[in-house]
Amino acid sequence: MIEVANFDIQKIKNPEISGDGYQQGEQKGFDNLREYLLHRDGHKCQHPECKNKSKQPIVQVHHLGFWKNPPDRTDRPGNLITLCNKCHTPAQHKKKGKLFGWEPKIKPFKPETFISTVRWKLTKDTGYKVTFGYITKAKRRLLKLDKSHHNDAFIIAVGEYQTRCESLNMVQIRRNKLSMEQFYDAKYLDIRDKKPKSGTELFSGRSKRNKNLNSENLRAYRGHKLLKGQRRVKKLRYRYQPHDEVEFEGAVFEVVGMQNQGTGVKLKDYPGIKNKVVKISAVKSLKKRGGICA
């Protein structure tokens, strides 16, 4: 038995929508997505820390979720925003830049879209019977059960007054880090102020190949190269990984990570200390948690 649902995303955005309102989306009346975004954002840079004083700034479209893991590069309006060419630079996309981690409050609808898309494909391929959320809700209320994943699963499986076992919550934990390669930018001496700067700071100004949206070419100010750029690939795997369980001083702790080149283990929620670091020889391994686990 499978419970399926069809999420009305337009209804979620606007609870009062009805009739032909479904045919009048937020982009109605605009020739393309860029025109709609410029109108929505008033042809202005939307970053609160923008210091561009130009009366007619060059405005570009920015993907808000580029920094997430995995990156969100979808072209839905909720993931796009307009920025000026002074804010929308490669340097600002770095971890210390003002665009990295910036997340204006815009509700995403990826889970709802996914469920609405695959629901009938899933039931067709498995051959299971179908039920709906409103049926599950009515039966749960009749049996006076709280709203929870395991109670819903019990109702969907036509459960009533049977003796139930304890629920087991499963989680998915990555076995390895997705980012195993790190890039370290080259350092140059800026001939203008004689200060060391990265290659990203003194970049060519080009952001697109097919459109002339380039800012000033700063490569001309690169002086003596102080440090060569590097690409480092991580090949070492430590004994303990995040979310593993270990025993220390007779108590069970969750591992946050390793420190000091694998000689120290960082423990989560140690009494009086948020993340305590202890020697690897002082802990005892209890459970390796990777993949699908309890």
C-alpha positions in Angstrom: 0.0 0.0 0.0 1.4 3.4 -1.0 0.1 6.8 0.1 0.3 9.3 -2.8 -0.4 13.1 -2.9 -0.6 15.9 -5.4 0.7 19.2 -4.1 -0.9 22.3 -5.5 2.1 24.6 -5.4 0.2 27.6 -6.8 -2.3 27.1 -3.9 0.5 26.9 -1.4 1.8 30.3 -2.7 -1.6 31.9 -3.0 -4.4 30.2 -0.9 -7.1 32.4 -2.5 -6.3 31.3 -6.1 -9.2 29.7 -8.1 -10.6 29.3 -11.7 -8.6 30.9 -14.4 -6.1 32.2 -11.8 -4.2 29.0 -12.4 -3.5 30.2 -16.0 -2.2 33.5 -14.8 1.2 32.7 -13.3 3.6 35.1 -11.8 5.4 35.6 -15.1 2.3 36.4 -17.2 2.8 39.5 -19.4 6.6 39.2 -19.6 8.5 38.0 -22.7 11.1 36.0 -20.7 12.3 35.1 -17.3 15.0 37.8 -17.1 12.4 40.6 -17.9 10.2 39.3 -15.2 13.0 39.2 -12.6 14.1 42.8 -13.5 10.6 44.0 -13.0 10.1 42.1 -9.8 13.3 43.4 -8.3 12.9 47.0 -9.6 16.0 46.8 -11.9 18.1 47.2 -8.7 20.7 45.2 -6.9 19.0 43.2 -4.1 21.9 42.6 -1.9 21.5 44.6 1.4 25.3 45.4 1.5 25.5 46.8 -2.0 27.7 49.9 -2.2 27.3 50.5 -5.9 26.3 54.2 -6.3 25.8 54.1 -10.1 22.6 55.6 -11.3 22.3 53.0 -14.1 24.1 49.9 -12.7 24.6 46.8 -14.8 22.2 44.2 -13.4 22.8 40.5 -13.7 20.8 37.4 -12.7 22.2 35.4 -9.8 21.4 31.8 -8.6 20.9 31.9 -4.9 21.5 28.2 -4.2 24.9 27.9 -5.9 26.7 27.4 -2.5 24.4 24.6 -1.2 25.3 20.9 -1.2 24.2 19.8 -3.7 24.1 23.1 -5.6 20.7 24.5 -6.6 21.1 26.0 -10.1 17.4 25.7 -11.1 16.0 28.6 -13.1 12.8 29.0 -11.0 12.1 32.6 -10.0 12.4 31.7 -6.3 16.1 30.7 -6.8 17.0 33.8 -8.9 17.6 37.4 -7.9 19.2 40.4 -9.5 22.6 41.8 -8.5 24.8 44.6 -9.9 28.1 43.7 -11.6 30.0 45.1 -8.5 28.4 42.5 -6.2 28.1 39.6 -8.7 31.8 38.8 -9.0 33.8 35.6 -8.7 35.4 36.9 -5.4 31.9 37.3 -3.8 31.1 33.7 -4.7 33.9 32.4 -2.5 33.4 31.1 1.0 34.4 34.5 2.5 32.3 36.4 -0.1 29.0 38.1 0.8 27.1 35.8 -1.7 28.2 32.5 -0.1 25.6 31.4 2.4 23.3 34.4 1.5 19.8 33.0 1.6 16.8 35.4 1.4 13.6 33.9 2.8 12.1 32.3 -0.3 10.2 29.0 0.2 11.4 26.1 -2.0 9.0 23.5 -3.5 11.5 20.8 -4.5 9.9 18.0 -2.3 6.4 18.8 -3.4 7.4 18.9 -7.1 9.2 15.6 -6.8 6.3 13.8 -5.1 3.8 15.1 -7.6 6.0 14.0 -10.5 6.8 10.4 -9.5 3.7 9.3 -7.6 1.9 7.5 -10.4 5.2 6.1 -11.9 6.0 4.6 -8.5 2.6 3.0 -8.1 2.6 1.6 -11.6 6.0 0.0 -11.3 5.4 -1.5 -7.9 1.8 -2.7 -8.4 0.9 -1.7 -4.9 -2.6 -0.4 -3.9 -3.1 3.4 -3.5 -4.4 5.4 -0.5 -4.5 9.1 0.1 -3.5 11.4 2.9 -7.1 12.4 3.9 -7.9 8.7 4.5 -4.8 8.2 6.6 -5.7 11.3 8.6 -9.3 10.2 9.3 -8.2 6.7 10.5 -5.5 8.2 12.7 -8.0 10.4 14.4 -10.4 7.5 14.8 -7.7 5.5 16.6 -6.6 8.6 18.6 -2.9 8.3 17.4 -0.5 11.2 17.3 0.8 12.5 14.0 4.1 10.8 13.2 5.8 8.9 10.4 5.6 5.5 12.1 1.9 6.1 13.1 1.1 7.1 9.5 2.9 4.0 8.2 0.9 1.8 10.6 -2.4 3.3 9.3 -1.3 3.0 5.6 -0.6 -0.7 6.3 -4.2 -1.2 7.4 -3.2 -1.2 11.1 -6.0 -1.0 13.7 -5.6 -2.6 17.1 -2.7 -5.0 16.6 0.1 -5.2 19.0 2.9 -2.9 17.7 6.6 -3.2 17.9 8.9 -0.3 18.8 9.6 2.1 15.9 13.1 2.2 14.3 14.1 5.5 12.8 16.6 5.2 9.9 18.8 8.0 8.7 21.1 8.4 5.7 24.6 9.5 6.4 27.2 10.1 3.7 30.1 7.6 3.8 32.5 10.2 2.3 32.8 13.9 1.8 31.6 15.1 -1.6 34.3 17.7 -1.7 37.6 15.8 -1.8 39.5 18.4 -3.8 40.4 21.9 -2.6 41.7 24.8 -4.7 44.1 27.4 -3.3 44.3 30.6 -5.4 47.6 32.1 -6.4 48.8 35.3 -4.7 50.1 38.4 -6.6 51.6 41.7 -5.6 49.2 44.5 -6.6 51.3 47.1 -8.3 48.9 49.9 -7.2 49.2 49.5 -3.4 52.0 46.9 -3.1 49.7 44.6 -1.2 49.3 40.8 -1.8 46.0 39.8 -3.4 44.6 36.6 -4.8 44.1 35.9 -8.5 40.3 36.1 -8.0 40.6 39.6 -6.7 42.7 40.7 -9.7 40.6 38.9 -12.3 39.9 39.8 -15.9 36.4 41.1 -15.3 34.8 38.7 -17.8 31.7 36.9 -16.5 30.1 35.8 -19.8 31.5 34.7 -23.1 28.5 35.5 -25.3 27.5 38.9 -23.8 29.6 41.9 -23.0 28.9 42.3 -19.3 32.5 42.6 -18.3 33.8 44.9 -15.6 37.3 46.4 -15.4 40.2 44.1 -16.3 42.3 44.0 -13.2 44.9 41.5 -14.5 47.0 44.5 -15.6 47.7 45.2 -11.9 49.2 41.8 -11.2 52.8 42.2 -10.2 55.2 39.6 -8.9 53.7 36.2 -8.2 54.1 35.6 -4.5 52.5 32.2 -4.3 51.6 29.6 -6.9 48.0 28.3 -7.1 47.4 24.7 -6.0 44.8 21.9 -6.4 44.9 19.4 -3.5 43.1 16.1 -3.6 42.4 14.5 -0.2 43.4 10.8 -0.2 43.6 10.1 3.5 40.6 8.6 5.3 40.6 8.9 9.1 39.6 6.1 11.5 36.5 7.9 12.8 34.0 9.7 10.7 31.3 12.2 11.7 28.2 10.6 13.4 30.2 7.5 14.5 29.5 6.5 18.1 32.4 6.0 20.6 32.7 5.3 24.3 34.7 7.8 26.5 34.8 7.8 30.3 32.0 5.3 30.4 29.6 7.3 28.4 28.5 7.2 24.7 29.3 10.2 22.5 28.8 11.1 18.8 31.9 11.9 16.8 31.9 15.4 15.2 35.2 14.9 13.4 38.9 14.4 13.7 41.6 17.0 14.5 45.4 17.4 14.5 45.9 15.1 11.5 43.9 12.3 13.0 45.4 12.2 16.5 42.3 13.8 18.2 38.6 13.0 18.2 36.0 15.7 18.6 33.1 14.6 20.7 29.6 16.2 20.6 27.8 17.5 23.7 30.4 16.6 26.3 29.2 17.9 29.7 30.2 21.6 30.1 32.0 21.6 26.7 30.2 21.8 23.4 32.8 19.9 21.3 35.5 18.3 23.4 38.7 17.0 21.7 40.3 13.9 23.2 43.2 11.6 22.1 42.2 8.8 19.7 43.6 6.2 22.2 41.2 7.4 24.9 38.0 6.4 23.0 36.5 3.0 22.1 34.6 2.4 18.9 31.0 1.4 19.4 29.2 1.9 16.1 30.2 3.0 12.6 27.4 5.0 11.1 27.5 5.4 7.3 24.9 4.8 4.6 21.4 3.8 5.8 21.6 3.3 9.5 19.6 3.5 12.7 
